[in-house]
Structures are given as C-alpha cells and as structure tokens.
C-alpha cells in the first residue's frame, strides 16, 4: 500500500522541464541568443533596439507609440531603444509641424543599411532553421506559435 502511494506521489510531482511555458521560454532564449550575435556584435545593439530598427525599416516612419503598440514593447523600453539608436546615428526624430509635441522616427542611411543587413541575416537564420527542422516542421512550428500567441 505504501509503495502505491509513493508511486502516485512521484507521478504528481511537477516537472518544470516539461512545462510548456518553460520550454517555450528556453527555446526562445536559445534561438534569440543565436540570432542576437548578428546585431549585438556588428552594431552594438540590444534586442529592443533591433526590434525598433526592424519596425522602422519594415513600416517606414513611425511614432514611438506606434512602435510600442505594433511590437508589443513597453513604451519606456521603446524610448530607451530610440535614444540608443539615435546616439548610434541610425535614426532621427522629425517633429511634426502641426503638433510640436508629436515626432516621427525615421531611419537614417546607416540605419537603413543595418536594417538591410539584419534582414538578410534573419532570412539566413530562417533558412538554417528550416534545414535543421525540415520545411514542414518549421512551418508547423510557426503555425503553432502563432496560435499560442493568438495571431
């Protein structure tokens, strides 16, 4: 009887290593670390800076608020990233002539070049992932992640 109770207790022990949010986080961190070398080593960027740069490169001039909403990044993190990218001369702020409190962010030529380079690096990363997982599994992984994200 005691042995059965011990078995049941051991079956009920929570395993963090099998917990889906933990696995997702571990995989995201590992993959992000691999890709981050592209923007960290060459451009000295942090992850949020890369995401802000990407949004401006992909969508054109935007306000910090629009980037925050589009990228799901807290506005203070966007503000810090904008300052850092401005110091690196990757972007500039354009004050609205209609409302001096409002400003648009725009990539400068060095920022545009960084965006092009990092876009190619992202495409290469995706191709390598497809080769590692196979096209069908890579596509399925993306579909499942989008479902979990609600998109």
N, C-alpha and C positions, 0 to 999 in steps of 0.2 A: 504494500500500500504506500509506504514511504517513497519507494522508487518511482511509482507512478506520479505522485505529487511532485517529486523533484523534476521529472521529465516535463511535466506540464509547466512548471515554473520556468524551466530553461527555454521552453518553446515561446513563452510570453515575454522573454527579455527583448527589449527594443534594441535593434541593431542600427546604429547611425549609418554605418557603411552601406546599408541597403535602403535608406530613406531617400525617396525621390528628390526632395528639395536639396538634400546634401549632395547627392550625385550630380544634380544639375549645376550646383554651385562649384563643385570640384572640377567638373568638365569645363565650365565657363572660365574659371580661373586659369586652368591649364592652357586652354586654347587662346585665351586673351594674352597670357604671358608669351606664347609663341609669336603671335602677331604683333604684340606691342614693341618688339625689338625694332620693327620697321620704322615706327615713328619716334620711339624713345632714343635710339642710338643715333640716327641720322639728323633728327630735328630737335631733340631735347624736349619732346612733348610728353605730356601726361595723357591718360586715357580721355579725360573730359575735353582737353584741347583738341585731340584728334577728332572726337565726335562733333565738336563745334565747327572745326575746319571742314569736316565732311558735309555737314548740313549746308554751310555756305557754298561749298563747291558744287553740291548737287542741286540746290534750290535757288542760288543767287542771293542777292542782298536780302537780309532778314533783320528783324529786331532781336535783341536778346530774349525778349519774352516769347517771340515766335519759336526761337530755337529751343527754349526751355520746354515749351508745350509740345513741339514736334518730336523732340528727342527724349522726352520724359526725364529731364535733368533738372534738379532744383535750381532756382534762379541764382542763388549765391554761388553755386558751382559754375554756372554759365558765366557769371560776372568775373570770377577769378580766371577762368579759361580765356575770356575775351581780353582781359588785361595782359595775360601772359602772351597771347598771340599777337597783341598789339606791340608789346615790347620786342617780340621777335620780328616785327615788321611784316607779319603775314596778313594782317587785316587793318582796316582803317574804319573809323567811325564817321558817319556822314549825318550831320544834324539836319533835321527836317526844316525846310524854310517856312513851312506852315505852322509847325509846333516845335519850338526850340527845346522842349523837354524830351522830344522823341528823336531817336537816332537809329539809323540803319547801319548794319555792319556789312562790310564789303571786303572780299579777298583782294589783296594787292598781288602784283605779279609773283613775288616769292611764295605767297600762299597758294596761288593758282598752280604753280609748279609743284609744290609739296602735295597738293590735292591730286594732281595727275599721277605723280609717282606713287603715292599711297593707294590710289585707286587700282593701279596696276598690281601693286603688291597684294591687295585684297583679292583681286581676281586670281592671282597665282596661288594664294593661300587656299581659296575655294577649290581650285583645280587639284591641288595636292590632297585636300580633304576628300574629294570625290575619288581620287585614285586610291586612297587609303581605305575608304569605306565601300567603294563601289558607287556608281551613279544612282542606282535605285535606293540603296540605304541612305545615302546622303540626302536625296530628295525627300525620303520618308522622314528622316530626322528633322529636316526643316519644317515639314508639314506638322509634325507632332509638336515641335517647339512653338510654332505659330498658334496651334490650338491651345496650348497651355497658356500662352500669352494673351489669348482672347482676340487675336487678329485674324 
